[in-house]
């Protein structure tokens, strides 16, 4: 608020009304900073204060496939956000003399209060006046962003109260000052990448809007574009209308016409994730600045880095809002996929981020550079699967009344230990009597898991020729053929091949010539290969106890569900045909992509969600036009999902574009996005051709 001038005469100020004092917390805040303590608040009073930034910082556990682990996760936020850039924007009009004096005297406390928590902090000193009578609305940089305390002292000493003479009311032009700082102030307030910029607005009055040609909407956009928070310190003076005022301080002859819109500061502060300190006595301004800088709203989020596909990590809630210095509590769930490789150690890194927006990528919000804000997860997948034993049924003829000797082969395969040697009873090469005998084979892996399989060996009685028959008639040939079917992968994807594996066996007792017939669901664009063997033109010869594996590959271009059927036939005829046909369920999935919002401004992100993608695959997200920020490809989770944010760069082009999801051997997916300078509502977007 300036002194009011009329007809060349300066009016005396009205009597100073008693000010409203804030609690004297400066000394307490500094003591807390020095001791490493955190300020308490209602939202976090029940949360214990961890010693380390992330507790627990390391999670090492053994879990079964498909099992989950619940972890109580605590993240202790720094009292001051990381890599702070603090710009003092101080009202330079006549009513601020006492407040500026307090800032000069309290500057060492302001600097020490921030640097004791973040030694790399930089500060700048700026001022503003009024667009009526002041060049450039009185905005000026007294000290550009620096770590030089002497230069800061000179900048604060240069602050004056000679601005803002001649306008009709108390409103001034700090909106222009905020815009100028966000725009870089001619290179003097350019913020470091991934820093935490904070503008400390010190004033007793509202602002004109537009302010020196800059609207409040443009100013909010510019501040958000640079991730700047605004800390409003509202000084209580008899001639100011307050940061949220309407241009009328109740002083005759000093009234804005038309009135200033109320709530300007609150609107900007809420839009930037800042804080407002109201009713501060002029001799308490430095103390209020320390309090505000050490109690800023902070949003704690996370991003996952280098996570193995068999491991899923979620936090509830995904982000949490606290005051800087408080502890954010999360319920973390670590889940091992049911098909995770047993015996393997799966790892994932959780990087906790601090900022004013949902910080799902390092390009959004201010990311904590301290490696202490990382959590390392290492989960050993227990070996719980027993070895798979393969033993086929057999059919043989007895040479005499005692039976016959049968030599057979049994195999054992373990998911972790590989091939094993099974133990079978009766053993291969034993004499099997006439009739049915059950053969049992077992194998135990290194983890103590035991697998078992059984088969039925049938021995036919010897043929007795009819009396008087010489020589005896020949024995008619016989073969017991069976088929099984499986598909790989179990879930197929459009544009990717799915391979069928058919296993043909012959229990005997004679060699069989076998052919295989298959059917697949029909669909437009289906590409089906022929079976690689056992065709009508080239039947397979399978001896007693033998097996043959046939493969066939198909690719679909549309999502569908159906059944694959395989039928074995041949010579000699099989009298037991129940096992001559096998089926396998087929499911072909179409990956889907969702992008929100569809209308964004430069500097804003879109959220991308993928569903029904192949687990473990790498996805690259790129813009069709414009620039794509450099980032590592995403890995699809075990549930076929992924979620990420893709930034529209601040200086990038506007207009329509598409976001593309590129995965090897999958059709590229695209979704449209419109980039505009100002926000459009969905009807505006939909109505454009």
C-alpha positions as CSV (number, residue, x, y, z in Angstrom):
1,X,0.0,0.0,0.0
2,X,1.4,3.4,-1.0
3,X,1.0,6.8,0.6
4,X,-1.9,8.6,-1.1
5,X,-1.1,11.7,-3.1
6,X,-3.6,14.4,-4.0
7,X,-2.8,17.8,-5.5
8,X,0.9,17.4,-4.7
9,X,0.2,16.9,-1.0
10,X,0.9,13.8,0.9
11,X,-1.8,12.7,3.2
12,X,-0.8,11.5,6.7
13,X,-1.6,7.9,7.4
14,X,-4.5,6.9,9.6
15,X,-3.8,5.8,13.1
16,X,-2.3,2.4,13.3
17,X,-4.7,-0.2,14.5
18,X,-3.6,-3.0,16.8
19,X,-2.1,-5.8,14.7
20,X,-2.8,-9.5,14.9
21,X,0.4,-11.3,15.9
22,X,1.3,-14.8,15.0
23,X,2.9,-17.1,17.6
24,X,6.5,-16.5,18.1
25,X,7.8,-19.6,16.4
26,X,11.0,-18.5,14.7
27,X,13.3,-19.6,17.5
28,X,11.4,-22.9,17.9
29,X,11.6,-23.5,14.1
30,X,15.3,-23.0,14.1
31,X,15.8,-25.3,17.1
32,X,13.7,-28.0,15.4
33,X,15.8,-27.6,12.3
34,X,19.0,-27.9,14.2
35,X,17.8,-30.9,16.1
36,X,16.6,-32.7,13.0
37,X,13.0,-32.8,14.4
38,X,9.9,-32.2,12.4
39,X,7.0,-29.9,13.1
40,X,3.8,-31.7,14.2
41,X,0.5,-31.2,12.6
42,X,-3.0,-32.6,13.0
43,X,-2.7,-34.7,9.8
44,X,0.4,-36.5,10.9
45,X,0.4,-36.4,14.7
46,X,-0.3,-40.1,15.0
47,X,2.5,-41.1,12.5
48,X,5.8,-42.1,14.2
49,X,8.8,-40.1,13.1
50,X,11.3,-42.4,11.3
51,X,15.0,-41.9,11.7
52,X,15.8,-42.5,8.0
53,X,14.0,-40.7,5.1
54,X,12.4,-44.0,4.1
55,X,11.5,-46.7,6.6
56,X,12.1,-49.5,5.8
57,X,14.6,-48.6,3.1
58,X,15.3,-52.2,2.3
59,X,12.7,-55.0,2.0
60,X,14.2,-58.5,1.6
61,X,11.8,-61.4,1.9
62,X,11.1,-64.9,0.6
63,X,7.5,-65.4,-0.8
64,X,5.6,-68.1,-2.6
65,X,4.4,-67.5,-6.2
66,X,1.2,-65.6,-6.0
67,X,1.8,-64.4,-2.4
68,X,1.8,-60.8,-1.2
69,X,3.6,-58.9,1.5
70,X,2.2,-55.9,3.4
71,X,4.7,-53.2,4.5
72,X,4.0,-50.1,6.6
73,X,5.9,-47.5,4.7
74,X,7.0,-44.2,6.2
75,X,8.6,-41.3,4.3
76,X,10.0,-38.5,6.4
77,X,9.8,-35.4,4.2
78,X,12.5,-32.7,4.6
79,X,11.6,-29.6,6.7
80,X,12.5,-27.6,3.6
81,X,11.8,-29.0,0.1
82,X,14.9,-30.2,-1.8
83,X,17.0,-27.8,-3.9
84,X,15.1,-24.7,-2.8
85,X,15.0,-21.5,-4.9
86,X,13.6,-18.8,-2.7
87,X,12.6,-15.5,-4.3
88,X,11.5,-12.6,-1.9
89,X,8.9,-10.5,-3.7
90,X,8.6,-7.5,-1.3
91,X,6.0,-4.7,-1.6
92,X,8.0,-1.4,-2.2
93,X,5.2,1.1,-1.3
94,X,5.1,3.5,1.6
95,X,3.1,1.4,4.1
96,X,5.8,-1.3,4.1
97,X,8.6,0.5,5.8
98,X,8.4,-1.3,9.2
99,X,8.0,-4.7,7.4
100,X,11.0,-4.1,5.2
101,X,13.1,-3.1,8.3
102,X,12.1,-6.4,9.9
103,X,13.1,-8.3,6.7
104,X,16.5,-6.6,6.7
105,X,17.1,-7.6,10.4
106,X,15.8,-11.1,10.0
107,X,17.5,-12.0,6.7
108,X,20.2,-14.1,8.4
109,X,17.5,-16.1,10.2
110,X,15.7,-16.6,6.9
111,X,18.8,-17.9,5.2
112,X,20.0,-20.0,8.1
113,X,16.5,-21.5,8.6
114,X,16.5,-22.8,5.0
115,X,20.2,-23.7,4.5
116,X,20.4,-25.7,7.8
117,X,18.0,-28.1,6.1
118,X,19.1,-27.7,2.4
119,X,22.6,-26.3,2.1
120,X,22.3,-25.9,-1.7
121,X,19.5,-23.3,-1.3
122,X,19.6,-20.1,-3.5
123,X,17.9,-16.8,-2.8
124,X,16.8,-13.7,-4.8
125,X,15.4,-10.3,-3.7
126,X,12.8,-8.5,-5.9
127,X,10.3,-5.7,-5.4
128,X,7.2,-4.3,-7.0
129,X,5.0,-1.2,-7.0
130,X,2.0,0.0,-9.0
131,X,1.4,0.2,-12.7
132,X,0.0,3.7,-12.1
133,X,3.1,5.9,-11.9
134,X,5.8,3.2,-11.7
135,X,7.8,2.0,-14.7
136,X,7.2,-1.7,-15.3
137,X,4.7,-1.6,-12.4
138,X,7.7,-1.0,-10.1
139,X,9.1,-4.6,-10.6
140,X,12.8,-4.8,-10.1
141,X,15.4,-7.4,-9.2
142,X,17.7,-6.3,-6.3
143,X,19.6,-9.5,-6.2
144,X,19.4,-12.4,-8.7
145,X,19.3,-16.0,-7.6
146,X,22.5,-16.6,-5.7
147,X,24.2,-18.3,-2.8
148,X,26.2,-15.1,-2.0
149,X,24.9,-13.9,1.4
150,X,26.6,-10.6,1.1
151,X,24.8,-10.0,-2.2
152,X,21.5,-10.9,-0.6
153,X,22.2,-8.4,2.2
154,X,22.9,-5.7,-0.3
155,X,19.7,-6.6,-2.1
156,X,17.5,-6.4,1.0
157,X,19.2,-3.1,2.0
158,X,18.3,-1.7,-1.4
159,X,14.6,-2.3,-0.8
160,X,12.7,1.0,-0.6
161,X,9.2,2.4,0.0
162,X,9.2,5.0,-2.8
163,X,6.9,3.1,-5.2
164,X,3.1,3.1,-5.7
165,X,2.3,6.9,-5.6
166,X,-0.6,8.3,-7.4
167,X,-3.3,5.5,-7.8
168,X,-6.8,5.7,-6.5
169,X,-6.7,2.8,-4.0
170,X,-4.6,0.2,-2.2
171,X,-4.4,-2.4,-5.0
172,X,-0.8,-2.8,-6.4
173,X,0.8,-5.1,-8.9
174,X,2.3,-8.2,-7.4
175,X,0.6,-10.3,-10.0
176,X,2.9,-8.8,-12.6
177,X,5.8,-9.5,-10.2
178,X,4.9,-13.2,-10.0
179,X,4.6,-13.4,-13.7
180,X,8.0,-11.7,-14.2
181,X,9.7,-14.1,-11.8
182,X,8.2,-17.2,-13.5
183,X,9.3,-15.8,-16.8
184,X,12.9,-15.6,-15.6
185,X,13.1,-11.8,-15.0
186,X,15.6,-11.4,-17.9
187,X,17.7,-14.3,-16.8
188,X,17.9,-13.3,-13.1
189,X,15.3,-15.8,-11.7
190,X,16.0,-18.9,-13.8
191,X,15.4,-22.0,-11.7
192,X,17.6,-25.1,-11.7
193,X,16.1,-28.2,-13.2
194,X,14.2,-30.3,-10.6
195,X,14.5,-27.6,-8.0
196,X,11.8,-26.4,-5.6
197,X,11.0,-22.8,-6.5
198,X,9.2,-20.7,-3.8
199,X,8.2,-17.1,-4.3
200,X,7.6,-15.3,-0.9
201,X,5.1,-12.6,-1.5
202,X,5.2,-9.9,1.2
203,X,2.5,-7.3,0.9
204,X,-0.5,-5.7,2.7
205,X,-2.6,-5.2,-0.4
206,X,-4.4,-6.8,-3.3
207,X,-3.2,-6.6,-6.9
208,X,-4.6,-5.1,-10.1
209,X,-5.8,-7.6,-12.6
210,X,-4.6,-7.5,-15.3
211,X,-1.4,-6.3,-13.8
212,X,1.0,-4.6,-16.2
213,X,-0.8,-6.5,-19.0
214,X,-0.6,-9.9,-17.3
215,X,-3.8,-11.6,-16.2
216,X,-4.1,-13.8,-13.1
217,X,-4.9,-16.8,-15.4
218,X,-1.6,-16.3,-17.4
219,X,0.3,-15.8,-14.2
220,X,-1.0,-19.0,-12.7
221,X,-0.1,-20.9,-15.9
222,X,3.4,-19.4,-15.8
223,X,3.9,-20.3,-12.2
224,X,2.6,-23.9,-12.7
225,X,4.8,-24.2,-15.8
226,X,7.9,-23.6,-13.6
227,X,6.5,-25.6,-10.6
228,X,6.6,-22.4,-8.5
229,X,4.9,-22.4,-5.1
230,X,3.7,-19.0,-3.7
231,X,4.0,-18.3,0.0
232,X,1.8,-15.3,0.8
233,X,2.8,-13.3,3.8
234,X,0.0,-10.8,4.4
235,X,1.3,-7.9,6.4
236,X,-1.3,-6.2,8.7
237,X,-1.1,-2.4,8.1
238,X,-3.8,0.3,8.6
239,X,-3.7,1.3,4.9
240,X,-3.7,-2.2,3.2
241,X,-6.8,-4.1,2.1
242,X,-5.0,-7.5,2.4
243,X,-3.8,-9.9,-0.2
244,X,-7.3,-11.1,-0.9
245,X,-8.9,-7.7,-0.6
246,X,-11.3,-5.8,-2.9
247,X,-9.4,-2.6,-3.3
248,X,-11.1,-0.8,-0.3
249,X,-9.2,-0.4,3.0
250,X,-11.8,1.8,4.5
251,X,-9.9,5.0,4.0
252,X,-11.9,7.9,2.5
253,X,-10.7,8.8,-1.0
254,X,-8.7,5.6,-1.5
255,X,-10.8,3.1,-3.3
256,X,-10.4,1.0,-6.4
257,X,-13.0,1.6,-9.1
258,X,-14.1,-0.8,-10.3
259,X,-13.5,-2.9,-7.1
260,X,-10.7,-5.5,-7.2
261,X,-12.0,-9.1,-7.2
262,X,-11.6,-10.7,-3.8
263,X,-9.5,-13.8,-3.3
264,X,-6.7,-13.3,-5.8
265,X,-3.9,-14.5,-3.5
266,X,-5.8,-17.5,-2.3
267,X,-6.6,-18.5,-5.9
268,X,-2.9,-18.3,-6.9
269,X,-1.7,-20.0,-3.7
270,X,-4.1,-22.9,-4.0
271,X,-3.2,-23.3,-7.7
272,X,0.5,-23.5,-6.9
273,X,0.3,-25.7,-3.8
274,X,1.6,-22.9,-1.6
275,X,0.5,-21.3,1.7
276,X,-0.9,-18.1,3.0
277,X,0.0,-16.5,6.4
278,X,-2.6,-13.8,7.2
279,X,-2.5,-10.9,9.6
280,X,1.2,-10.7,10.2
281,X,2.5,-7.7,12.2
282,X,5.2,-5.7,10.4
283,X,7.7,-6.6,13.0
284,X,7.0,-10.3,12.7
285,X,7.5,-10.7,8.9
286,X,11.0,-12.4,8.9
287,X,9.7,-14.8,11.6
288,X,6.6,-15.6,9.4
289,X,8.8,-16.2,6.4
290,X,10.9,-18.8,8.3
291,X,7.7,-20.4,9.6
292,X,6.2,-20.5,6.1
293,X,9.3,-21.9,4.4
294,X,9.6,-24.7,6.9
295,X,5.9,-25.7,6.8
296,X,5.0,-25.8,3.1
297,X,2.4,-28.2,1.7
298,X,4.3,-31.2,0.2
299,X,2.9,-34.0,-1.9
300,X,4.7,-37.3,-1.6
301,X,4.4,-39.6,-4.5
302,X,6.5,-42.4,-6.0
303,X,7.7,-44.0,-9.2
304,X,8.9,-47.5,-9.8
305,X,12.2,-48.1,-11.4
306,X,13.8,-51.3,-12.8
307,X,11.1,-53.6,-11.5
308,X,11.2,-57.3,-12.6
309,X,8.0,-58.3,-14.4
310,X,7.1,-61.0,-11.8
311,X,6.9,-58.3,-9.1
312,X,4.1,-55.8,-8.5
313,X,4.4,-52.9,-6.0
314,X,1.5,-50.7,-5.1
315,X,1.1,-48.0,-2.4
316,X,-2.1,-46.9,-0.8
317,X,-2.7,-44.1,-1.3
318,X,-0.5,-43.5,-4.3
319,X,0.2,-39.9,-3.1
320,X,-0.2,-38.3,0.3
321,X,-0.3,-34.6,1.1
322,X,1.6,-33.5,4.3
323,X,3.4,-30.4,5.6
324,X,7.1,-30.3,4.9
325,X,8.9,-32.0,7.8
326,X,6.0,-34.4,8.5
327,X,6.0,-38.1,7.9
328,X,3.9,-39.6,5.1
329,X,2.5,-43.1,5.8
330,X,1.7,-45.6,3.1
331,X,0.4,-49.1,3.0
332,X,2.7,-50.9,0.6
333,X,1.7,-54.2,-1.1
334,X,4.4,-56.3,-2.7
335,X,3.0,-59.1,-4.8
336,X,4.7,-62.0,-6.6
337,X,3.1,-63.2,-9.8
338,X,1.7,-66.8,-9.8
339,X,4.0,-67.6,-12.7
340,X,7.1,-65.9,-11.4
341,X,10.3,-68.0,-11.9
342,X,10.8,-70.1,-8.7
343,X,14.1,-69.7,-7.1
344,X,14.8,-66.4,-8.7
345,X,15.3,-63.1,-6.8
346,X,13.1,-60.4,-8.1
347,X,14.0,-56.7,-7.5
348,X,12.4,-53.3,-7.7
349,X,13.3,-49.8,-6.7
350,X,10.7,-47.4,-5.4
351,X,11.8,-43.7,-5.8
352,X,9.8,-41.3,-3.6
353,X,9.3,-37.9,-5.0
354,X,8.4,-34.6,-3.4
355,X,6.5,-31.8,-5.2
356,X,3.4,-29.8,-5.6
357,X,1.8,-32.0,-8.2
358,X,1.3,-35.8,-8.4
359,X,5.0,-36.6,-9.1
360,X,4.6,-39.8,-11.1
361,X,7.6,-39.0,-13.2
362,X,10.7,-36.9,-12.5
363,X,9.5,-34.4,-15.1
364,X,6.5,-33.5,-12.8
365,X,7.0,-31.7,-9.6
366,X,10.3,-31.4,-7.7
367,X,12.0,-34.8,-7.3
368,X,14.1,-35.5,-4.2
369,X,17.7,-35.9,-5.4
370,X,18.7,-37.5,-2.1
371,X,19.3,-41.3,-2.7
372,X,17.9,-41.8,0.8
373,X,14.4,-41.4,-0.7
374,X,14.8,-44.7,-2.5
375,X,13.6,-48.1,-1.3
376,X,15.2,-51.3,-2.5
377,X,13.0,-54.4,-2.7
378,X,14.5,-57.9,-3.2
379,X,12.0,-60.9,-3.1
380,X,13.2,-64.5,-3.4
381,X,10.6,-66.6,-5.0
382,X,10.2,-69.9,-3.1
383,X,10.5,-73.1,-5.0
384,X,7.1,-74.7,-4.3
385,X,6.5,-76.7,-7.5
386,X,7.1,-80.4,-7.5
387,X,9.0,-82.0,-10.4
388,X,6.8,-83.0,-13.4
389,X,6.9,-86.7,-14.0
390,X,6.1,-88.1,-17.5
391,X,5.1,-91.7,-17.7
392,X,2.9,-93.2,-20.4
393,X,0.5,-96.1,-20.3
394,X,1.6,-99.3,-22.0
395,X,-0.1,-102.3,-23.6
396,X,1.9,-105.5,-24.3
397,X,1.3,-109.2,-25.1
398,X,2.4,-112.0,-22.8
399,X,4.8,-114.5,-24.3
400,X,3.5,-117.2,-21.9
401,X,1.4,-117.5,-18.8
402,X,4.0,-115.7,-16.7
403,X,3.6,-112.4,-18.5
404,X,6.3,-110.4,-20.3
405,X,9.2,-108.1,-19.7
406,X,8.6,-104.4,-20.4
407,X,11.3,-101.7,-20.8
408,X,10.0,-98.2,-20.5
409,X,11.2,-94.6,-20.1
410,X,10.1,-92.1,-17.5
411,X,11.3,-88.5,-17.2
412,X,11.3,-85.8,-14.5
413,X,11.7,-82.1,-15.1
414,X,11.8,-79.4,-12.3
415,X,11.2,-75.8,-12.9
416,X,14.3,-74.8,-11.0
417,X,16.6,-77.8,-10.9
418,X,16.0,-79.0,-14.5
419,X,16.0,-82.7,-15.5
420,X,16.0,-85.2,-12.6
421,X,16.1,-89.0,-12.5
422,X,12.8,-90.5,-11.3
423,X,12.6,-93.6,-9.2
424,X,9.9,-96.1,-10.5
425,X,8.2,-99.2,-9.1
426,X,8.2,-101.7,-10.8
427,X,11.4,-100.7,-12.5
428,X,11.9,-100.7,-16.2
429,X,12.8,-104.2,-17.5
430,X,10.7,-105.9,-14.8
431,X,8.5,-108.9,-15.6
432,X,4.9,-107.8,-15.7
433,X,2.2,-110.4,-15.2
434,X,-0.9,-110.9,-17.3
435,X,-3.5,-108.2,-16.4
436,X,-3.1,-104.6,-15.2
437,X,-0.2,-103.3,-13.1
438,X,0.2,-99.7,-11.8
439,X,3.6,-98.2,-12.2
440,X,4.5,-95.3,-9.9
441,X,7.4,-92.9,-10.5
442,X,8.6,-90.2,-8.1
443,X,11.3,-87.5,-8.0
444,X,12.3,-84.9,-5.4
445,X,13.9,-81.6,-6.1
446,X,16.5,-79.7,-4.0
447,X,13.8,-77.8,-2.1
448,X,12.1,-81.1,-1.0
449,X,9.2,-80.9,-3.4
450,X,8.2,-84.4,-4.5
451,X,6.4,-85.2,-7.8
452,X,4.6,-88.4,-8.6
453,X,3.0,-89.9,-11.7
454,X,1.4,-93.3,-12.3
455,X,0.6,-95.3,-15.4
456,X,-1.2,-98.5,-16.1
457,X,0.7,-101.3,-17.8
458,X,-1.7,-103.9,-19.3
459,X,-0.4,-107.3,-20.4
460,X,-2.7,-109.3,-22.7
461,X,-2.8,-113.1,-22.2
462,X,-1.0,-115.3,-24.8
463,X,-3.1,-116.4,-27.7
464,X,-4.0,-120.1,-27.7
465,X,-4.6,-121.5,-31.2
466,X,-7.8,-123.5,-31.8
467,X,-7.4,-127.3,-31.6
468,X,-6.2,-128.8,-34.8
469,X,-4.9,-125.5,-36.1
470,X,-1.4,-125.8,-37.5
471,X,0.2,-123.4,-37.9
472,X,-1.6,-120.9,-35.5
473,X,-3.3,-117.9,-37.1
474,X,-1.4,-114.6,-37.1
475,X,-2.1,-112.1,-34.3
476,X,-4.0,-109.1,-35.6
477,X,-2.1,-105.8,-35.1
478,X,-3.2,-103.4,-32.4
479,X,-2.2,-99.9,-31.2
480,X,-3.5,-97.7,-28.5
481,X,-2.9,-94.1,-29.7
482,X,-3.6,-91.0,-27.5
483,X,-3.2,-87.2,-28.1
484,X,-2.9,-84.1,-25.7
485,X,-2.9,-80.4,-26.6
486,X,-1.5,-77.3,-25.1
487,X,-1.1,-73.7,-26.3
488,X,1.8,-71.3,-25.7
489,X,1.5,-68.6,-24.6
490,X,-1.5,-69.4,-22.5
491,X,-2.9,-66.0,-23.4
492,X,-2.2,-64.9,-27.0
493,X,-2.1,-61.4,-28.3
494,X,-3.3,-59.9,-31.6
495,X,-0.4,-59.8,-34.1
496,X,1.6,-62.3,-32.2
497,X,1.8,-66.0,-32.9
498,X,0.4,-68.7,-30.6
499,X,1.9,-72.1,-30.9
500,X,0.0,-75.3,-30.4
501,X,1.9,-78.4,-29.1
502,X,0.3,-81.7,-29.7
503,X,1.8,-84.8,-28.0
504,X,1.0,-88.2,-29.7
505,X,1.7,-91.4,-27.8
506,X,1.3,-95.1,-28.6
507,X,0.8,-97.5,-25.7
508,X,1.3,-100.4,-28.1
509,X,1.6,-103.3,-28.4
510,X,2.4,-102.6,-32.1
511,X,3.8,-99.7,-34.1
512,X,1.3,-97.2,-35.3
513,X,1.2,-95.0,-38.4
514,X,-0.5,-91.8,-37.0
515,X,-2.0,-88.8,-38.7
516,X,-3.2,-85.6,-36.9
517,X,-6.1,-83.4,-37.9
518,X,-6.6,-79.9,-36.2
519,X,-9.2,-77.2,-36.2
520,X,-8.9,-73.5,-35.0
521,X,-11.5,-70.8,-34.6
522,X,-11.9,-68.9,-37.8
523,X,-11.5,-65.1,-38.0
524,X,-10.6,-62.5,-40.6
525,X,-6.9,-62.1,-41.1
526,X,-6.0,-65.4,-39.4
527,X,-2.6,-66.8,-40.5
528,X,-2.4,-70.6,-39.9
529,X,0.5,-72.8,-40.6
530,X,0.3,-76.5,-41.2
531,X,1.4,-79.1,-38.6
532,X,5.1,-79.7,-38.9
533,X,4.6,-83.5,-39.0
534,X,2.2,-86.4,-38.9
535,X,0.1,-85.1,-41.8
536,X,-2.0,-87.2,-44.1
537,X,0.7,-87.0,-46.8
538,X,3.4,-88.0,-44.3
539,X,2.1,-90.0,-41.4
540,X,4.3,-90.5,-38.3
541,X,5.5,-94.0,-37.3
542,X,5.3,-94.3,-33.5
543,X,6.7,-97.5,-31.9
544,X,5.2,-99.0,-28.7
545,X,5.9,-96.7,-25.8
546,X,7.0,-93.9,-28.1
547,X,5.8,-90.3,-28.4
548,X,5.9,-87.6,-31.0
549,X,5.4,-83.8,-30.6
550,X,3.8,-81.9,-33.4
551,X,3.6,-78.1,-33.5
552,X,1.4,-75.6,-35.3
553,X,1.4,-71.8,-35.3
554,X,-1.4,-69.3,-35.8
555,X,-1.6,-65.5,-35.7
556,X,-4.9,-63.6,-35.2
557,X,-5.6,-59.9,-35.8
558,X,-8.7,-59.7,-33.7
559,X,-9.5,-60.5,-30.1
560,X,-11.5,-63.8,-29.7
561,X,-12.1,-66.8,-27.5
562,X,-12.6,-70.4,-28.7
563,X,-11.3,-73.9,-28.7
564,X,-8.5,-75.7,-30.6
565,X,-9.2,-79.3,-31.3
566,X,-6.8,-82.1,-32.3
567,X,-7.8,-85.7,-33.5
568,X,-5.4,-88.5,-33.9
569,X,-6.1,-91.4,-36.3
570,X,-4.2,-94.0,-38.4
571,X,-3.4,-97.7,-38.6
572,X,-3.8,-100.1,-37.1
573,X,-7.3,-99.0,-36.0
574,X,-7.5,-98.0,-32.3
575,X,-10.3,-99.9,-30.5
576,X,-10.2,-97.3,-27.6
577,X,-10.9,-93.9,-29.2
578,X,-11.8,-91.9,-26.0
579,X,-8.3,-90.5,-25.8
580,X,-7.9,-89.9,-29.6
581,X,-9.2,-86.3,-29.3
582,X,-7.9,-83.4,-27.2
583,X,-8.9,-79.7,-26.9
584,X,-7.3,-76.6,-25.6
585,X,-9.0,-73.2,-24.8
586,X,-7.8,-70.3,-26.9
587,X,-8.0,-66.7,-25.8
588,X,-6.6,-63.9,-28.0
589,X,-6.3,-60.5,-26.3
590,X,-6.3,-57.0,-27.9
591,X,-4.1,-54.6,-25.9
592,X,-5.8,-51.3,-25.0
593,X,-4.5,-47.8,-24.4
594,X,-6.2,-45.0,-22.5
595,X,-5.0,-41.4,-22.3
596,X,-6.3,-38.7,-20.0
597,X,-6.9,-35.8,-20.3
598,X,-7.4,-35.4,-24.0
599,X,-6.8,-31.6,-23.8
600,X,-3.6,-30.3,-22.1
601,X,-1.3,-27.3,-22.1
602,X,2.4,-27.2,-22.7
603,X,4.2,-28.2,-19.5
604,X,1.4,-30.5,-18.4
605,X,1.4,-34.3,-18.4
606,X,-1.1,-36.8,-19.7
607,X,-1.7,-40.1,-17.8
608,X,-1.3,-43.2,-20.0
609,X,-2.8,-46.5,-18.9
610,X,-2.3,-49.8,-20.7
611,X,-4.3,-53.0,-20.2
612,X,-4.1,-56.5,-21.6
613,X,-0.5,-56.0,-22.7
614,X,2.0,-59.0,-22.6
615,X,3.5,-59.1,-19.1
616,X,7.1,-58.2,-18.8
617,X,7.3,-56.5,-22.2
618,X,8.9,-53.1,-22.7
619,X,6.6,-50.2,-23.9
620,X,8.0,-47.0,-25.4
621,X,5.7,-44.0,-25.3
622,X,6.3,-41.3,-28.0
623,X,4.5,-38.3,-29.4
624,X,3.6,-38.5,-33.1
625,X,4.5,-34.8,-33.5
626,X,6.5,-32.6,-31.1
627,X,9.2,-33.6,-28.8
628,X,9.2,-36.6,-26.5
629,X,11.1,-36.2,-23.2
630,X,13.9,-38.8,-22.9
631,X,12.9,-41.6,-20.6
632,X,13.5,-45.3,-20.3
633,X,10.9,-47.7,-21.7
634,X,8.2,-49.0,-19.3
635,X,7.9,-52.6,-18.3
636,X,4.4,-54.1,-18.3
637,X,3.4,-55.6,-15.0
638,X,2.5,-59.2,-14.3
639,X,-1.2,-58.3,-14.7
640,X,-0.7,-56.9,-18.2
641,X,-1.1,-53.3,-17.0
642,X,1.1,-50.2,-16.9
643,X,0.6,-46.6,-16.0
644,X,2.8,-43.6,-16.7
645,X,2.8,-39.9,-17.3
646,X,4.1,-38.4,-20.5
647,X,5.0,-34.7,-20.5
648,X,4.1,-32.1,-23.1
649,X,7.3,-30.0,-23.1
650,X,6.8,-26.4,-22.1
651,X,8.2,-24.9,-25.4
652,X,6.6,-27.6,-27.6
653,X,4.1,-27.0,-30.4
654,X,0.4,-26.8,-29.9
655,X,-2.3,-28.5,-31.9
656,X,-3.5,-32.1,-32.4
657,X,-1.2,-35.0,-32.0
658,X,-1.3,-38.7,-31.0
659,X,0.4,-40.6,-28.3
660,X,1.9,-43.9,-29.5
661,X,2.6,-47.0,-27.5
662,X,5.2,-49.1,-29.2
663,X,5.9,-52.8,-28.3
664,X,8.0,-55.2,-30.2
665,X,5.9,-57.5,-32.5
666,X,2.6,-55.8,-31.5
667,X,0.6,-53.4,-33.6
668,X,1.3,-49.8,-32.6
669,X,-1.5,-48.2,-30.5
670,X,-2.4,-44.5,-30.8
671,X,-4.7,-42.1,-28.9
672,X,-5.4,-38.5,-29.9
673,X,-4.4,-35.5,-27.7
674,X,-5.0,-31.8,-28.2
675,X,-2.3,-29.4,-27.0
676,X,-3.6,-25.8,-26.4
677,X,-2.2,-22.7,-24.8
678,X,-5.3,-22.3,-22.6
679,X,-7.6,-24.9,-21.2
680,X,-10.6,-26.0,-23.3
681,X,-13.6,-27.9,-22.0
682,X,-14.4,-31.2,-23.6
683,X,-17.2,-29.7,-25.8
684,X,-14.7,-27.3,-27.3
685,X,-12.4,-30.3,-28.1
686,X,-15.2,-32.4,-29.5
687,X,-16.5,-29.7,-31.7
688,X,-13.3,-29.2,-33.6
689,X,-12.9,-30.8,-37.0
